[in-house]
């Protein structure tokens, strides 16, 4: 299974400037090459190589392999659209391969720049260390600049674990009060996360009402922070769920998210609709799926219809079983519990009985 890892680099000032200069010159060469490719209608990498290779090496001072990567980036960009001239920002990704990028253990990346090779310290999580250790980087790697920080995007081939669901499935419900609840009763990200989400929403509304240029800039910056926050939370939740399932010898059952936005328009109160729709549930599902595949934990998708209206004790189904959005109380047997917990249990059981859809990654 191929996984993309995002590794943060910690260059000193001299190294940072060397990486930045190389990135800018690399993309200048891309724009020069792109213009020639577009004007001559030459989109084949082999043919374009014959036209521009020696020219861009001399004009931009690039190494042989870096010139090859410039041509490769340009021709790849034209695969989807050959009708418009492609222009690259000066800080768009610099493309590397194993000839101009290597690693010194898990501590340093040896990267070719215009000034020669430099060894730049890396920082990564234990999870990423486990994926990268002893494995070869596949194909090319991208050096990117985000918010003034350099990162490497690496593709590694990670062996898949042997699937095991001998002990059934852990059901996961995507909730309103909480982001997720599993069938063992564990709640993921409740009041603390929701409080932060509400503060983000209030600040966003305030900035939108002003409509000034400075407010729009702050709004854009705030949006990036919110996305990073959601991504980090989703990584943490998915890691915990997969680790639990593996430890218990269970698979994971998730709701089929197809049409979730449309369903919540009809079933979720207007005051809670933004809270539900704003979270990256699809991203959370994809994080769970790829982590589970590496760990050898099967993932199935089930139809969520009536999972929060079905009594897990007697099986009675009724709309009246949900007296409020967050509470469940069976009108037949009197069983009561939080609605999200009930839904998670029913998702788990539905997966064990039917295994309706296999999740794909």
C-alpha positions in Angstrom: 0.0 0.0 0.0 1.4 3.4 -1.0 1.2 6.1 1.7 2.2 9.8 1.5 4.1 11.1 4.4 4.5 14.8 5.2 7.9 15.4 6.9 8.8 18.7 8.5 12.3 20.1 7.8 14.2 22.2 10.4 16.8 24.1 8.3 19.0 26.8 9.7 19.0 30.2 8.1 21.6 29.4 5.5 19.9 26.1 4.6 16.5 27.8 4.4 17.8 30.4 2.0 19.5 27.7 -0.1 16.2 25.7 -0.3 14.2 28.8 -1.1 16.6 30.0 -3.9 16.6 26.5 -5.4 12.8 26.4 -5.3 12.4 29.7 -7.0 15.0 28.9 -9.8 13.4 25.5 -10.3 10.0 27.1 -10.9 11.5 29.8 -13.1 12.8 27.0 -15.2 9.4 25.3 -15.2 7.8 28.5 -16.5 10.4 28.8 -19.2 10.0 25.2 -20.2 6.2 25.5 -20.0 6.1 28.4 -22.5 8.3 26.5 -25.0 6.1 23.4 -24.6 2.9 25.3 -25.1 4.1 27.4 -28.0 5.6 24.4 -29.8 2.7 22.1 -28.8 5.4 19.7 -27.5 3.9 17.8 -24.5 5.9 14.5 -24.8 8.6 14.4 -22.1 11.1 12.7 -24.5 10.6 15.3 -27.2 10.6 18.2 -24.9 13.8 16.9 -23.3 15.5 17.1 -26.7 14.5 20.7 -27.1 15.1 22.3 -23.7 17.4 20.1 -21.6 20.8 21.7 -22.3 19.2 25.2 -22.6 17.7 25.1 -19.1 20.8 23.6 -17.5 22.9 26.5 -18.9 20.3 29.2 -18.4 19.3 28.3 -14.8 22.4 26.5 -13.5 20.5 23.3 -12.8 22.1 19.9 -12.3 21.3 17.2 -14.9 18.8 15.4 -12.8 17.1 18.6 -11.6 16.7 19.6 -15.2 15.1 16.3 -15.9 12.7 16.9 -13.0 11.7 20.3 -14.4 10.8 18.7 -17.8 8.9 16.0 -16.0 6.9 18.4 -13.9 5.9 20.5 -16.9 4.8 17.6 -19.1 2.9 16.0 -16.2 1.0 19.2 -15.7 -0.1 19.3 -19.4 -1.6 15.8 -19.3 -4.9 17.1 -18.0 -5.0 20.4 -19.9 -3.2 21.3 -23.1 -5.3 24.2 -24.1 -3.9 26.8 -21.7 -0.4 28.0 -20.8 0.6 26.6 -17.4 2.2 29.0 -15.0 4.0 27.9 -11.9 4.3 30.0 -8.7 7.8 30.7 -7.6 7.2 28.8 -4.4 5.3 25.8 -5.9 6.8 22.3 -5.2 10.3 21.4 -6.1 10.4 17.8 -7.4 13.1 15.5 -6.2 14.0 11.8 -6.8 16.4 9.4 -5.2 19.3 10.7 -7.2 19.1 14.2 -5.7 17.4 13.4 -2.3 18.5 10.8 0.2 18.2 10.2 4.0 20.7 9.9 6.8 18.7 7.6 9.1 15.6 9.3 10.4 17.3 12.5 11.5 18.5 14.2 8.3 17.6 14.6 4.6 20.4 15.1 2.1 19.0 17.5 -0.5 20.6 18.9 -3.6 20.5 22.7 -3.9 22.1 25.2 -6.3 24.9 25.5 -3.8 25.4 21.7 -3.6 24.0 19.1 -1.2 23.0 20.1 2.3 21.9 17.9 5.2 18.8 19.3 6.8 17.4 18.0 10.1 13.9 16.4 10.0 11.2 16.1 12.6 8.5 13.5 12.4 6.1 11.6 14.7 6.7 8.1 16.0 3.9 6.9 13.6 5.8 8.4 10.6 9.1 7.0 11.8 7.6 3.5 11.9 6.3 3.9 8.3 9.6 5.3 6.9 12.1 3.1 8.8 13.8 0.7 6.5 11.6 1.5 3.6 12.5 2.9 0.2 10.9 6.1 -1.0 8.9 5.4 -4.2 9.2 7.6 -7.2 9.5 11.3 -6.7 9.3 13.4 -3.6 8.0 17.0 -3.4 9.6 19.8 -1.4 6.9 22.3 -0.4 6.8 25.6 1.5 3.8 26.2 3.7 3.4 29.1 6.1 7.1 29.7 6.0 8.0 26.1 6.8 9.6 23.5 4.5 8.1 20.0 4.2 8.9 16.9 2.2 6.0 14.9 0.8 7.3 11.3 0.5 5.5 8.2 -1.0 6.5 5.0 0.7 5.3 1.4 0.1 3.9 0.1 3.4 3.0 -3.6 3.7 -0.6 -4.2 4.6 -1.4 -6.1 7.8 -3.3 -9.4 7.7 -7.1 -8.6 8.1 -8.6 -9.8 11.4 -12.1 -9.4 12.6 -12.5 -12.5 14.7 -14.2 -10.6 17.5 -16.8 -8.7 15.4 -16.8 -5.0 14.6 -16.5 -1.8 16.5 -19.3 0.5 15.3 -18.5 4.2 14.9 -21.2 6.8 14.8 -20.5 10.4 13.5 -22.3 12.4 16.1 -23.7 15.9 16.7 -22.7 16.5 20.3 -19.5 14.6 19.7 -17.5 14.1 16.5 -17.5 10.3 16.9 -18.7 7.7 19.4 -17.9 4.0 19.2 -19.9 1.0 20.2 -17.8 0.4 23.3 -19.0 3.7 24.7 -15.9 5.7 24.1 -16.6 9.4 23.1 -14.1 11.2 20.9 -13.7 15.0 21.1 -16.7 16.5 22.9 -17.0 19.8 24.7 -13.4 21.0 24.2 -13.5 20.6 20.5 -17.0 21.9 20.1 -16.1 25.0 22.2 -13.2 25.8 19.9 -15.3 25.2 16.8 -17.9 27.7 18.1 -15.2 30.3 18.8 -14.0 29.8 15.2 -17.5 30.3 13.9 -18.1 33.5 15.9 -14.8 35.0 14.7 -15.5 33.9 11.1 -18.9 35.6 11.2 -17.5 38.8 12.6 -14.8 38.9 9.9 -17.3 38.2 7.2 -19.6 41.0 8.3 -16.8 43.6 8.0 -16.0 42.7 4.4 -12.7 44.7 4.4 -9.5 43.6 2.7 -7.8 43.1 6.0 -10.8 41.1 7.3 -10.7 38.9 4.2 -6.9 38.2 4.7 -7.6 37.3 8.3 -10.5 35.1 7.3 -8.3 33.2 4.8 -5.6 32.8 7.5 -8.3 31.6 10.0 -9.7 29.1 7.5 -6.2 27.5 7.1 -5.9 27.2 10.9 -9.4 25.6 11.1 -8.5 23.0 8.5 -5.2 22.2 10.2 -7.1 21.9 13.5 -9.7 19.5 12.0 -7.0 17.5 10.3 -5.0 17.1 13.6 -8.1 16.0 15.5 -9.1 13.6 12.8 -5.7 12.0 12.8 -5.8 11.6 16.6 -9.3 10.1 16.6 -8.6 7.7 13.7 -5.4 6.6 15.4 -7.2 5.7 18.6 -10.0 3.9 16.9 -7.7 1.8 14.8 -5.4 1.0 17.7 -8.4 -0.1 19.8 -9.8 -2.3 17.0 -6.5 -4.0 16.5 -6.0 -4.6 20.2 -9.5 -6.2 20.5 -9.2 -8.2 17.3 -12.1 -6.4 15.7 -13.0 -4.8 12.4 -14.4 -1.3 12.2 -17.9 -0.4 10.9 -18.5 3.1 9.6 -21.5 4.9 8.3 -21.8 5.1 4.5 -21.4 8.9 4.2 -23.0 9.1 0.8 -25.7 11.9 1.0 -24.8 12.8 4.6 -25.1 16.5 3.9 -28.6 16.1 2.4 -29.8 13.9 5.2 -28.8 16.3 7.9 -30.7 19.1 6.1 -33.9 17.1 7.0 -33.0 15.5 10.3 -30.7 17.9 12.2 -32.0 21.1 13.9 -31.0 24.3 12.2 -29.0 25.3 15.3 -26.9 22.1 15.0 -26.7 21.9 11.2 -23.7 24.1 10.8 -21.9 22.2 13.6 -22.5 18.9 11.8 -21.8 20.0 8.2 -18.6 22.0 9.0 -16.7 19.0 10.2 -14.5 16.9 7.8 -16.2 13.6 8.3 -15.2 12.2 5.0 -11.6 13.0 5.8 -12.0 11.2 9.2 -13.3 8.2 7.4 -10.4 8.1 4.9 -7.9 8.5 7.8 -9.5 5.5 9.5 -9.4 3.5 6.3 -5.8 3.9 5.4 -4.6 3.5 9.0 -6.7 0.4 9.4 -5.4 -1.1 6.1 -1.8 -0.8 7.4 -2.8 -2.3 10.7 -4.7 -5.2 9.2 -8.1 -4.1 10.5 -11.0 -4.6 8.1 -13.3 -1.6 7.5 -16.9 -2.0 6.2 -19.5 0.7 5.4 -23.1 0.2 6.5 -26.3 2.0 5.6 -27.0 4.3 8.6 -30.8 4.4 8.1 -32.6 4.1 11.4 -29.5 3.2 13.4 -30.4 5.9 15.9 -34.1 5.0 16.0 -33.7 1.2 16.5 -33.6 -0.2 20.0 -30.5 -2.4 20.5 -32.4 -4.3 23.2 -35.7 -5.2 21.7 -35.3 -4.1 18.1 -38.3 -1.8 18.0 -37.9 1.0 15.4 -39.8 4.3 15.7 -39.2 8.0 15.2 -40.6 8.5 18.7 -37.6 6.6 20.2 -35.7 9.9 19.8 -37.5 12.3 22.1 -34.7 14.8 21.5 -31.8 14.9 19.1 -29.3 13.7 21.6 -31.4 11.2 23.6 -32.8 7.7 22.9 -35.7 6.2 24.8 -37.4 3.0 23.4 -41.2 3.4 23.4 -41.6 -0.4 23.6 -39.2 -1.6 26.3 -38.1 1.7 28.0 -34.4 1.3 27.2 -32.7 4.7 27.4 -29.2 5.8 26.3 -27.4 8.6 24.4 -28.5 8.5 20.8 -25.0 8.4 19.4 -24.1 5.4 21.6 -27.2 3.6 20.4 -26.4 4.3 16.7 -22.8 3.0 17.2 -24.0 -0.3 18.7 -26.5 -0.8 15.8 -23.8 0.0 13.2 -21.6 -2.6 14.8 -24.3 -5.2 14.8 -25.3 -4.4 11.2 -21.8 -4.9 10.1 -21.4 -8.2 11.8 -24.6 -9.6 10.3 -24.5 -8.1 6.8 -21.0 -6.8 5.9 -22.8 -4.7 3.2 -20.0 -2.7 1.7 -16.3 -3.1 1.7 -14.5 0.2 2.1 -12.0 1.0 -0.6 -8.8 3.1 -0.3 
